[in-house]
Amino acid sequence: MRNSIRYIFIASWLLITCNNIEDAEPANRNTFISLYEKMTNYYSKALEPIEDGYLIGGDLQRSADVYDGVISKVTSQGQLVAERNIPNMAINSIKQISDGYLVSGYRIEANDTSQNLNDRVIKSALLVKLNQNLEIIGNPLIINDPSPGSVTIDYEGNAIAAYPSDSVILVGTYQSGTQPARTFLAGINTNNLTVKWIEKYALLDRNFKNSSSAFINSMGVVWASGSTREIQNSEFSFLTIPVAEPKSVFVNFGQYGENDNQNYSLGNICKSDLGFGVVGTYTDIQSRAQNLYFVRFDIAGNLISNSAVFFDAILSRDNTPLSDQSISSTNEKGFAIASTKDGGYILAGSMTTTAAGGVNEARGNGGDDILLIRMDPFGTILWNKTLGGSGNEEVRAIHETADGGFALCGNTSLSNLNSIFLMKTNSRGEVDK
């Protein structure tokens, strides 16, 4: 049964996505699609390029709220060569360091003795170190509430920013009871996974949802966060780019959409030659239109004026951004972003198959398909492509490869079973025959 699902998945993708490769350069035909299945739902969370291939971070669902983390080492052609299960861990990010790999995320434990229903589940941030053979080194670092009382504080590790030395900074969130989720930074010694310092940030009466990527520059640690709150079953969110010195306060706090009273949901952030690019999902509160958005910030984390681009898979298929983000022909979401060698960007999201506007305007191959958008360093759209089969697919991580192609890792749902895929496209975002 599993082999038949694998065959149907790959065959349908090849039949559907290989219909416009006539302009592909022969040198860029090194493409593939690989599927990684388990006996239960298996979700892609992270992709880290390494010297001889990739590390894939996934969550294997054991129950409604409990996962086992799975780190898979695959070759540059997608063949699985090693795998490590990390019991009771949900993964958010992977970072390669000089002597191995760090994996951040969280674990969930039951607290059946609590009188407070909100504290029946305890969440602790986790940081696990693996050597190059994927063997766990030492004990995981656990960041949690040291003295749980009537209200437990939940912690989650989101992103890892690495120094060239033996230190990293873990970016995460913490939440006390029903209070909004806040951000913490922790300086970590990678030799023995000990905490050097921890700093907490609580600025607004909103929930902070942090990116899975973080960076270090001359000003400090830079990451992205969605600042969200819910009003009458509608979520309002704006984008923030915090910049913080280690063991200190914010030195900058770039923002976008803070006065719009709309929902700018965060996908992820990447660093480029000119600063930072961010991708996400815009939802208009009034019209309920949903579009992918992209916006740029300079190296100090300041918003670059007039850099926002909104994209609809039908209305923008000719590479023209939307002039009015409150309209949409289909639903798009922005999940992943990476910088390219020419200083530009590759964006990955999803779009829902649609026949809006008649047969000639139809786009998509069934369900939710992958949406790829290539941009130059200044946010001009160069091309856009859709990829996918008859099921639902979404990308969780993307990277440019050495030959100018792109590695995409994400999820696909077939026969009510979620699996992970890794795809390598050519430089035009296509899978060759």
C-alpha positions in Angstrom: 0.0 0.0 0.0 2.8 2.5 0.9 4.7 1.7 -2.3 1.6 2.2 -4.4 1.0 5.6 -2.7 4.6 6.5 -3.4 4.2 5.6 -7.0 1.0 7.5 -7.5 2.5 10.6 -5.8 5.6 10.7 -7.9 4.0 9.7 -11.1 1.2 12.3 -10.8 3.8 15.0 -10.0 5.9 14.2 -13.0 2.9 14.1 -15.4 1.5 17.4 -14.1 4.5 19.5 -13.4 6.6 18.6 -16.5 4.5 20.4 -19.1 6.5 23.6 -19.6 10.2 22.6 -19.6 11.0 23.6 -23.2 13.0 26.7 -22.0 15.0 24.8 -19.4 18.7 24.8 -19.8 20.2 21.3 -20.3 22.9 22.0 -17.6 20.1 22.5 -15.0 18.2 19.3 -15.6 19.5 17.6 -12.4 16.1 17.4 -10.7 14.2 14.9 -8.6 11.2 14.3 -6.2 11.6 12.1 -3.2 8.9 11.0 -0.7 9.5 10.0 2.9 6.7 8.1 4.5 5.9 6.7 8.0 3.1 4.6 9.4 1.5 7.7 10.9 1.4 11.4 10.0 4.8 12.8 9.3 5.3 16.6 9.0 8.2 18.5 7.5 9.5 21.3 9.8 13.1 22.2 8.7 15.7 21.7 6.0 19.4 22.4 6.5 21.9 22.1 3.6 25.1 20.2 4.6 28.2 19.4 2.6 27.0 16.2 1.0 23.3 16.7 1.0 20.6 17.8 3.5 19.2 17.3 7.0 15.4 17.1 7.1 13.7 17.8 10.4 10.3 16.2 10.8 7.6 15.5 13.4 6.1 12.1 13.7 2.7 12.3 15.3 2.1 9.9 18.2 -1.1 11.5 19.6 -3.0 14.7 19.2 -0.4 16.8 21.0 2.7 14.6 21.2 5.3 14.1 18.6 8.7 12.4 18.1 11.3 14.5 16.3 13.0 12.8 13.3 16.3 14.0 11.8 17.0 12.4 8.4 20.3 12.8 6.5 19.8 12.5 2.8 22.2 12.8 -0.2 22.1 15.6 -2.7 19.9 13.3 -4.8 17.5 12.7 -1.9 18.5 9.2 -0.9 18.1 8.5 2.8 21.4 7.5 4.4 20.8 7.9 8.2 18.0 8.8 10.6 17.7 9.7 14.3 14.5 9.7 16.4 14.3 12.2 19.2 11.5 11.0 21.5 8.9 13.5 22.6 10.2 16.5 20.7 8.5 18.7 18.1 11.2 20.3 15.9 11.3 23.9 14.8 14.8 24.4 13.3 18.2 22.8 12.6 21.6 24.6 12.6 24.9 23.1 11.5 27.8 24.0 13.8 31.5 23.1 13.6 31.2 19.7 15.4 27.7 18.6 14.5 24.2 19.9 14.5 21.8 21.6 16.9 18.0 21.0 16.8 15.6 23.3 18.6 11.9 22.8 19.4 9.9 21.8 22.4 8.4 18.8 24.3 5.0 18.4 25.9 4.2 16.7 29.2 1.0 16.1 31.0 0.4 17.8 34.4 -2.6 15.9 35.6 -2.3 17.2 39.1 -2.9 20.9 38.2 -6.1 22.5 39.3 -5.9 24.9 36.4 -7.1 23.5 33.1 -4.7 25.8 31.3 -1.8 24.1 33.1 -2.7 20.5 32.4 -0.1 20.5 29.6 3.5 21.7 30.2 5.6 22.8 27.3 9.5 23.0 27.7 11.9 24.4 25.1 14.5 21.8 24.0 17.9 22.1 22.3 19.5 18.8 21.2 23.1 18.3 19.9 23.9 15.7 17.3 27.3 14.7 16.0 27.8 14.2 12.2 26.6 10.6 12.5 23.4 11.8 14.0 24.2 10.4 17.5 22.9 12.5 20.4 25.7 14.1 22.3 25.2 14.5 26.1 21.9 15.5 27.6 19.4 17.9 25.8 19.2 21.4 27.1 15.7 21.9 28.7 14.4 25.4 29.4 11.2 25.4 31.5 9.6 26.7 34.6 12.1 26.0 37.4 9.4 26.2 40.1 5.9 25.5 38.7 3.2 26.8 41.0 -0.4 27.6 40.4 0.4 28.9 36.9 3.0 27.2 34.7 5.2 29.0 32.2 5.4 27.3 28.8 8.6 27.6 26.7 9.3 26.8 23.1 12.6 27.0 21.1 12.0 28.6 17.7 15.3 29.6 15.9 19.1 29.3 16.3 21.5 32.1 15.5 25.1 30.8 15.4 28.4 32.6 16.1 31.6 31.5 14.5 32.8 30.4 17.9 31.3 27.9 20.4 28.2 29.9 21.1 24.7 30.2 19.7 21.7 32.2 20.6 18.3 30.4 20.9 15.3 32.5 20.1 12.1 31.3 21.7 8.7 32.1 23.2 7.4 31.8 26.8 3.8 32.1 28.0 2.5 32.3 31.5 -1.0 30.8 31.8 -3.4 32.8 29.6 -1.1 35.8 29.2 0.2 36.6 25.8 3.2 34.7 24.4 6.5 36.7 24.9 10.0 36.3 23.4 13.2 35.1 25.1 16.8 35.0 24.0 19.3 32.5 25.6 23.0 32.5 25.1 24.1 28.8 24.8 27.6 27.2 25.1 27.5 24.6 22.4 30.3 22.5 24.0 28.1 21.3 26.9 24.7 22.9 26.1 24.6 25.2 29.1 22.8 28.5 29.4 25.2 31.5 29.7 22.4 34.0 30.0 18.7 34.5 29.3 16.8 37.7 28.5 13.1 38.1 28.3 11.1 40.7 26.3 7.5 41.7 27.0 6.5 44.8 25.1 2.9 44.6 23.8 -0.3 43.0 24.8 0.0 40.6 21.9 1.2 37.1 21.1 4.6 36.9 19.5 5.0 34.2 16.9 8.7 33.9 16.0 10.4 32.9 12.8 12.3 29.6 12.5 15.3 31.6 11.2 17.5 34.1 13.1 20.8 35.9 12.2 23.6 37.7 13.8 25.0 41.0 12.4 27.1 43.9 13.8 24.0 45.2 15.7 23.1 41.9 17.4 20.5 39.2 16.9 17.9 39.7 14.1 14.7 37.6 13.6 11.1 38.1 12.6 8.0 37.9 14.7 4.3 38.2 14.1 2.6 40.3 16.7 -0.9 38.9 17.0 -4.2 39.3 18.9 -7.7 38.0 18.4 -10.8 40.2 18.4 -14.2 38.6 17.9 -12.8 35.5 16.2 -10.6 37.5 13.8 -6.9 37.5 14.1 -5.1 40.8 13.7 -1.3 40.7 13.2 1.5 42.9 12.1 5.1 42.1 11.2 8.1 43.0 13.5 11.8 42.7 13.0 13.4 42.9 16.4 17.1 43.5 16.8 18.7 42.9 20.2 22.2 42.9 21.6 23.1 39.9 23.6 22.0 40.3 27.3 20.4 43.6 26.5 17.3 45.4 25.3 16.1 45.9 21.7 18.3 48.2 19.8 15.8 48.4 16.9 12.3 47.2 16.3 11.3 47.4 12.6 7.5 47.1 11.9 5.2 46.7 9.0 1.4 46.8 8.9 1.1 48.0 12.5 -1.5 50.6 11.7 -3.5 48.7 9.1 -5.7 46.6 11.5 -5.3 43.6 9.2 -3.7 40.3 9.4 -0.1 40.0 8.3 0.8 36.4 9.2 4.5 35.6 9.3 6.1 32.9 7.2 9.8 33.3 7.5 12.8 35.7 7.1 16.1 35.4 5.2 19.2 37.5 5.0 20.4 38.9 1.7 23.2 41.3 0.5 20.9 44.3 1.0 19.3 43.4 4.3 16.4 41.0 5.0 13.4 39.7 3.1 10.2 38.4 4.7 7.4 36.3 3.3 4.0 35.7 4.8 0.2 35.6 4.3 -2.0 38.7 4.2 -5.7 38.3 5.1 -8.0 41.3 4.6 -10.3 41.4 7.6 -13.2 42.9 5.7 -13.1 41.1 2.3 -11.4 37.9 3.7 -9.1 38.0 0.6 -5.9 36.1 1.2 -2.7 36.8 -0.7 1.0 36.1 -0.3 3.1 39.1 0.7 6.8 40.0 0.6 8.5 42.9 2.2 12.1 44.1 2.7 14.1 45.5 5.6 17.6 47.0 5.6 20.5 45.5 7.4 19.6 47.4 10.6 16.1 46.0 10.6 14.4 49.2 9.3 11.5 48.9 6.9 12.4 49.8 3.3 9.7 52.1 2.1 7.4 50.9 -0.7 9.0 47.5 -0.8 5.9 45.5 0.0 4.7 43.2 -2.8 1.3 41.3 -2.8 0.8 38.3 -5.1 -2.3 36.5 -6.3 -1.8 33.3 -8.3 -4.3 34.3 -11.0 -4.2 38.1 -11.1 -0.4 38.2 -10.8 0.4 35.2 -13.1 2.0 37.7 -15.6 4.5 38.7 -12.8 2.5 41.9 -12.0 2.0 42.5 -8.3 -1.4 43.4 -6.9 -2.2 47.1 -6.8 -5.0 46.3 -4.3 -4.3 43.6 -1.7 -7.9 43.5 -0.6 -8.9 41.5 -3.7 -7.9 37.9 -4.5 -9.0 35.3 -7.1 -7.8 32.4 -5.0 -6.2 31.7 -1.6 -2.4 32.1 -1.4 -0.1 31.6 1.6 3.5 32.5 2.1 5.6 30.0 4.0 9.3 29.9 3.1 12.0 32.2 1.7 15.7 32.1 0.8 18.2 34.5 -0.7 19.9 33.7 -4.0 23.5 34.1 -5.2 22.6 37.2 -7.3 21.2 39.0 -4.3 17.6 38.2 -5.1 15.0 35.9 -3.4 13.0 32.8 -4.0 9.6 32.6 -2.2 7.6 29.5 -1.6 4.0 29.3 -0.6 0.8 27.6 -1.6 -2.2 28.4 -3.8 -5.6 26.7 -4.0 -6.6 25.3 -7.4 -9.2 27.5 -9.1 -11.2 27.9 -12.2 -12.0 31.5 -11.6 -12.5 33.5 -14.7 -13.1 30.6 -17.0 -11.1 27.7 -18.4 -8.3 30.0 -19.6 -7.8 31.4 -16.1 -7.8 28.1 -14.3 -4.6 27.4 -12.4 -3.5 24.5 -10.2 -3.6 20.7 -10.4 -6.0 20.0 -7.6 -6.1 20.9 -3.9 -3.4 23.2 -2.6 -0.3 23.4 -4.9 3.1 24.9 -4.4 3.6 28.5 -5.5 7.2 29.5 -6.4 8.1 33.2 -7.0 11.5 34.4 -8.1 12.5 38.0 -7.3 15.5 40.3 -8.0 17.3 42.1 -5.2 14.7 45.0 -5.3 11.6 42.9 -5.2 10.7 42.8 -8.9 9.0 39.6 -9.8 11.0 37.7 -12.4 8.9 34.6 -12.8 6.4 32.4 -10.9 5.5 28.7 -11.1 3.0 26.3 -9.6 4.0 22.7 -8.8 2.0 19.9 -7.4 -0.2 16.8 -7.9 -3.8 16.1 -7.2 -3.5 16.2 -3.4 -2.5 19.0 -1.0 1.1 20.2 -1.0 2.9 22.9 0.9 6.5 24.0 1.3 8.0 24.5 4.7 11.6 25.3 3.7 13.5 26.3 0.6 17.2 26.8 -0.4 19.1 27.6 -3.5 21.5 24.8 -4.6 25.0 25.1 -6.0 23.8 24.7 -9.6 21.3 27.6 -9.3 18.3 25.3 -8.8 16.2 25.1 -5.7 15.6 22.4 -2.9 12.1 22.4 -1.5 11.0 20.5 1.5 7.4 20.2 2.6 4.3 18.1 3.2 1.9 16.2 1.0 -1.3 14.5 2.0 -2.4 11.3 0.2 -5.1 8.8 1.4 -5.4 10.8 4.7 -1.7 10.2 5.5 0.7 13.2 5.7 4.2 12.5 4.4 7.3 14.6 3.7 8.7 15.4 0.2 12.0 16.8 -0.9 12.1 18.3 -4.4 15.0 19.6 -6.4 14.1 21.9 -9.3 16.1 23.5 -12.0 16.9 27.3 -12.0 13.5 28.0 -13.5 11.6 26.2 -10.7 10.8 23.2 -12.9 11.1 19.5 -12.5 12.7 18.0 -15.6 11.4 14.8 -17.3 
